[in-house]
Amino acid sequence: MRHLRGAELDRYIEKLKAPTAAAMIPWLTMLIAPGADVAHGRVGPAWLAYPALAVFAVVYVMAVRAAFDESLKDGRRPRCLLLALAALTYATAIPFGHSWLLLFIMLSLACGAALGGRQLGMALVALSASDGVISGFHSGAFWDSAGTAYGTLLSGLVTAAVLSLHQVIAQLRATRQELARVAVSQERLRFSRDLHDLLGHTMSVVAVKAEAVRRLAPRDLDAALSHASDIESVSRQALTEIREAVSGYRDGSLATELDRARSALDASGIQATVHESGPPLPPQTEALMGWVVREGVTNVVRHSRASSCRIELDTGGDRAVLRISDDGDGSGEAVGASTGGNGLKGLTERLAMAGGSLSAGPAPRRGFQLTAELPVEEDHFARP
């Protein structure tokens, strides 16, 4: 038989229907054998045996229906009906013998549907032992008694196993649906983070350079045209990055982000200083650091009112450390950090999933400082 995989397996699982009480009703045909014993005069009296079979059938149907009823299965009713069914089984099988021992099998089926765990195990052992003893008493043959005892035990175990299997399938189906919902939620979160980080930085750069064009146009047309060209270049690059973000393939380059940071800071009249030390970072860790540079510099340009900004990257240890500090008053950045803005919140979540951390607050001397730490080893990294 060929293997089922992927969507084909999903369709197969969906087609599996949980058993209901109706699946247990056909076992009533086993009552034909004890009825035949009465009809052929092997047991009697008939006026007592036939009503006993009828009552047994009614109680059996009530017991299995209660066992499959979600509103009743955990209550007392199924167990009370099982006790009544057991009383009828012992009251008829002990005096009649012969095919009436099949009632133990039907009682075992009902126990397999209504009970579970230790209760089921104790009930099946008691029923199979009783069936074997009563069978041996009537037939005197060891193998006959062993066979009936084994049949009783196996009937209850198989019923319980089938029902447990369907419960596991139902749980598996629910788990797969929950995983699908979580995957969709995570993809939406990724998309919103990427768009926020991409558009927030890009629009800040466009705004700064547009202001520079307005300021320089009356007195330095060449410089204004240079900034206008930068606006066109940044906008085109933003379109490319948005397409990549939609496709889920964008990983920011740290070197590219540092170059853009210098350009954005210079256009804003903020002196940029970049210091890097240590070996190159693994690609995915480098991409995350690029996001930090993008968001940190965007906040400096927007809120800091600083005259200088320093970006330090140290990759010499087992954890890479990136610090972005400025000499502004820090008030605007502090408000954004304390209120949990989308940018810093998204960065914190990204770094946490990669085993890193992000902190933001006043710089040691003056201004504001953003510090990010990430493990350098690739095996510690989980893609955001």
C-alpha positions in Angstrom: 0.0 0.0 0.0 1.4 3.4 -1.0 2.2 6.0 1.6 -0.1 8.9 2.3 1.6 12.3 2.6 0.8 16.0 3.0 -2.6 17.1 1.8 -3.5 13.5 0.9 -3.0 12.5 4.5 -5.1 15.5 5.6 -8.0 14.5 3.3 -7.8 10.9 4.6 -7.9 12.1 8.3 -10.9 14.3 7.5 -12.8 11.4 6.1 -12.4 9.3 9.3 -15.6 9.7 11.2 -15.7 9.1 14.9 -17.7 6.0 15.9 -21.1 6.5 17.4 -23.5 4.4 19.4 -25.0 3.1 16.2 -21.7 1.2 15.5 -22.4 -0.9 18.7 -26.0 -1.8 17.9 -25.2 -4.6 15.3 -23.6 -6.6 18.1 -27.1 -7.3 19.3 -27.2 -10.1 16.7 -25.1 -12.1 19.2 -28.4 -12.6 21.2 -29.6 -14.9 18.5 -27.4 -17.7 19.8 -28.8 -17.7 23.4 -32.3 -17.3 21.9 -31.7 -20.4 19.9 -30.7 -22.3 23.0 -34.1 -21.4 24.5 -35.9 -22.3 21.3 -34.3 -25.8 21.2 -35.0 -26.5 24.8 -31.4 -26.5 26.0 -32.1 -23.8 28.6 -35.3 -22.7 30.2 -37.9 -21.9 31.3 -38.7 -19.9 28.1 -41.1 -17.6 29.9 -38.1 -16.3 32.0 -35.3 -16.5 29.4 -37.0 -14.6 26.6 -37.9 -11.5 28.7 -34.4 -11.6 30.2 -32.9 -11.4 26.7 -35.3 -8.5 25.8 -34.4 -6.6 29.0 -30.7 -7.2 28.4 -31.0 -5.8 24.8 -32.7 -2.7 26.0 -30.2 -2.0 28.8 -27.3 -2.7 26.4 -28.6 -0.1 24.0 -29.2 2.4 26.8 -25.7 1.8 28.1 -23.8 2.3 24.8 -25.9 5.4 24.0 -25.1 6.9 27.3 -21.4 6.1 26.8 -21.3 8.0 23.5 -23.4 11.0 24.7 -21.0 13.9 25.5 -23.5 15.2 28.1 -23.7 11.9 29.9 -20.5 10.0 29.4 -18.7 11.6 32.4 -21.7 11.3 34.7 -23.1 8.4 36.8 -25.6 7.2 34.3 -23.3 5.1 32.0 -21.8 3.3 35.1 -25.2 2.6 36.6 -26.4 1.1 33.3 -23.2 -1.0 33.2 -23.9 -2.3 36.7 -27.5 -3.2 35.6 -26.1 -4.9 32.5 -23.6 -6.8 34.6 -26.3 -8.0 37.0 -28.4 -9.3 34.1 -25.3 -11.0 32.6 -24.4 -12.9 35.8 -28.0 -13.7 36.6 -28.6 -15.4 33.3 -25.1 -16.8 32.3 -24.5 -18.6 35.6 -27.7 -20.8 35.5 -28.1 -21.1 31.7 -24.5 -21.5 30.5 -24.1 -22.5 26.8 -24.4 -19.6 24.4 -25.6 -17.3 27.2 -21.9 -16.8 28.0 -21.8 -14.5 24.9 -23.5 -11.9 27.1 -20.1 -11.4 28.8 -18.6 -10.4 25.4 -21.4 -7.8 24.9 -20.9 -6.5 28.5 -17.2 -6.2 27.7 -18.0 -4.2 24.6 -20.1 -1.8 26.6 -17.4 -1.5 29.2 -14.8 -0.7 26.5 -17.1 2.1 25.3 -18.0 3.6 28.7 -14.9 3.1 30.8 -11.2 4.0 30.5 -7.9 3.6 32.2 -7.6 1.6 35.4 -11.4 1.2 35.7 -11.5 -0.5 32.3 -8.6 -2.8 33.1 -10.1 -4.0 36.4 -13.5 -4.5 34.8 -12.2 -6.5 31.8 -10.0 -8.7 34.1 -13.0 -9.4 36.3 -15.3 -10.2 33.4 -12.9 -12.4 31.5 -12.1 -14.4 34.7 -15.8 -14.8 35.5 -16.6 -15.9 31.9 -13.8 -18.5 32.1 -14.9 -19.9 35.4 -18.5 -20.1 34.5 -17.7 -21.7 31.1 -15.4 -24.2 32.8 -18.2 -25.0 35.3 -20.7 -25.8 32.5 -18.4 -27.5 30.0 -15.6 -28.9 32.1 -13.1 -28.2 29.3 -10.1 -26.0 30.1 -9.6 -24.8 26.5 -13.3 -23.8 26.1 -13.1 -21.7 29.3 -9.8 -20.1 28.2 -11.2 -19.3 24.8 -14.3 -17.6 26.1 -12.2 -15.6 28.7 -9.8 -14.5 26.0 -12.7 -13.4 23.7 -14.3 -11.4 26.5 -11.0 -9.6 27.3 -10.1 -8.9 23.7 -13.6 -7.5 22.9 -13.3 -4.8 25.5 -9.7 -4.0 24.7 -10.3 -3.6 20.9 -13.4 -1.4 21.5 -11.4 0.8 23.9 -8.4 0.9 21.5 -10.6 2.0 18.5 -12.3 4.7 20.5 -8.9 5.9 21.8 -7.5 6.0 18.3 -10.4 8.2 17.1 -9.9 10.5 20.1 -6.2 10.8 19.1 -7.2 11.6 15.5 -9.6 14.3 16.7 -6.9 15.8 18.8 -4.5 15.7 15.9 -7.0 17.4 13.6 -7.5 20.1 16.2 -3.8 20.5 16.7 -3.2 20.9 13.0 -5.9 23.5 12.7 -4.4 25.4 15.6 -0.9 25.2 14.1 -2.3 26.6 10.8 -3.9 29.5 12.7 -0.6 30.2 14.5 1.3 30.1 11.2 -1.1 32.6 9.7 -0.8 34.8 12.7 3.0 34.6 12.7 3.1 35.5 9.0 0.9 38.5 9.5 3.1 39.6 12.4 6.2 39.2 10.2 4.7 41.1 7.4 3.5 44.0 9.7 7.0 44.2 11.2 8.8 44.3 7.8 6.4 46.9 6.5 6.8 49.0 9.6 10.6 48.8 9.6 10.9 49.3 5.8 8.4 52.2 5.4 9.2 53.9 8.7 12.9 54.2 7.8 12.3 55.0 4.1 9.8 57.7 4.7 12.0 59.3 7.3 14.9 59.4 4.8 12.6 60.8 2.1 11.3 63.5 4.4 14.7 64.5 5.5 16.1 64.7 2.0 13.0 66.5 0.7 13.5 69.1 3.4 17.2 69.4 2.3 16.1 69.9 -1.3 13.7 72.7 -0.2 16.4 74.3 1.9 19.2 74.1 -0.7 17.3 74.8 -3.9 17.4 78.6 -3.6 21.2 78.8 -3.1 22.8 75.4 -4.2 20.9 73.8 -7.1 23.5 71.1 -7.6 23.3 69.9 -4.0 19.5 70.0 -4.1 19.4 67.9 -7.3 21.8 65.4 -5.6 19.4 65.0 -2.7 16.5 64.7 -5.2 18.3 62.0 -6.9 18.8 60.3 -3.6 15.0 60.5 -3.0 14.4 58.7 -6.3 17.0 56.0 -5.5 15.6 55.5 -2.0 12.1 55.2 -3.2 13.0 52.7 -5.9 14.9 50.6 -3.4 11.9 50.8 -1.0 9.6 49.4 -3.7 12.1 46.5 -4.2 12.3 45.8 -0.5 8.5 45.8 -0.1 8.2 43.3 -2.9 10.8 41.1 -1.1 9.1 41.5 2.2 5.8 40.4 0.7 7.5 37.3 -0.7 9.2 36.6 2.6 12.7 36.6 1.3 14.2 39.9 2.5 17.2 39.8 4.8 18.8 43.2 5.3 22.5 43.7 4.7 24.3 45.3 7.6 26.8 47.0 5.3 23.9 48.5 3.2 22.1 49.7 6.3 25.2 51.3 7.7 25.7 53.2 4.4 22.1 54.3 4.4 22.4 55.3 8.1 25.4 57.6 7.3 23.5 59.2 4.4 20.3 59.8 6.4 22.3 61.2 9.4 24.3 63.5 7.1 21.2 64.8 5.4 19.7 65.6 8.8 22.8 67.5 9.8 23.8 64.9 12.3 27.5 63.9 12.4 27.8 60.1 12.0 30.5 57.9 13.5 30.6 54.2 12.7 33.0 51.9 14.5 33.2 48.1 13.7 35.4 45.5 15.4 35.6 41.7 15.3 35.1 39.0 12.6 32.2 39.0 10.1 28.8 37.9 11.4 26.8 34.9 10.2 24.3 36.0 7.5 21.1 35.8 9.5 22.6 37.5 12.6 24.0 40.2 10.3 20.5 40.6 8.8 19.0 41.2 12.3 21.7 43.7 13.2 20.8 45.5 10.0 17.2 45.8 11.2 18.5 47.3 14.5 20.6 49.9 12.6 17.6 50.8 10.4 15.2 51.3 13.3 17.7 53.0 15.7 18.9 55.5 13.1 15.3 56.3 12.1 14.5 57.1 15.7 17.6 59.3 16.0 16.6 61.2 12.8 13.0 61.6 13.9 13.2 62.3 17.6 16.7 63.0 19.0 17.4 66.6 18.0 21.1 65.5 18.2 24.2 66.9 16.6 26.1 63.6 16.5 25.4 59.9 16.5 27.8 57.0 17.1 27.2 53.4 15.9 29.4 50.7 17.5 29.5 47.1 16.5 31.6 44.5 18.4 31.6 40.9 17.2 34.7 39.7 19.0 33.0 37.6 21.6 30.4 34.9 21.6 27.7 37.6 21.4 27.6 40.5 19.0 26.9 43.8 20.6 25.5 46.8 18.7 25.2 50.3 20.3 23.6 53.3 18.7 24.0 56.4 20.9 23.4 60.1 20.3 23.9 63.4 22.1 20.4 64.7 21.9 18.0 65.5 24.7 16.5 62.0 24.4 13.0 63.1 25.3 11.3 62.0 22.0 13.1 58.7 21.9 12.4 58.0 25.6 8.7 58.6 25.0 8.7 56.1 22.1 10.6 53.5 24.2 8.4 53.8 27.3 5.2 53.5 25.3 6.4 50.4 23.5 6.3 51.7 19.9 5.8 49.2 17.1 9.4 49.6 15.9 11.2 48.8 19.2 8.6 46.3 20.2 9.0 44.4 16.9 12.8 44.5 17.2 12.6 43.2 20.8 10.5 40.2 19.6 12.8 39.5 16.7 15.9 39.5 18.8 14.2 37.4 21.6 13.3 34.7 19.0 17.0 34.6 18.0 18.2 34.3 21.6 19.2 38.0 21.9 18.0 41.1 23.7 17.3 44.8 23.1 17.5 47.6 25.6 16.8 51.3 25.2 17.4 54.2 27.6 19.4 57.3 28.5 23.1 57.2 27.4 25.8 57.2 30.2 26.7 60.8 29.6 24.0 62.5 27.5 21.4 61.6 25.0 19.8 58.2 24.2 21.3 54.7 23.6 20.0 51.6 21.9 21.8 48.4 22.7 21.3 45.1 20.9 22.9 41.7 21.7 22.8 38.5 19.7 24.5 35.1 19.9 27.1 34.8 17.1 26.6 31.0 16.6 24.2 30.1 13.8 22.7 27.2 15.7 21.3 29.6 18.3 19.4 31.6 15.7 15.7 31.2 14.9 14.5 33.0 11.9 11.9 35.6 12.8 
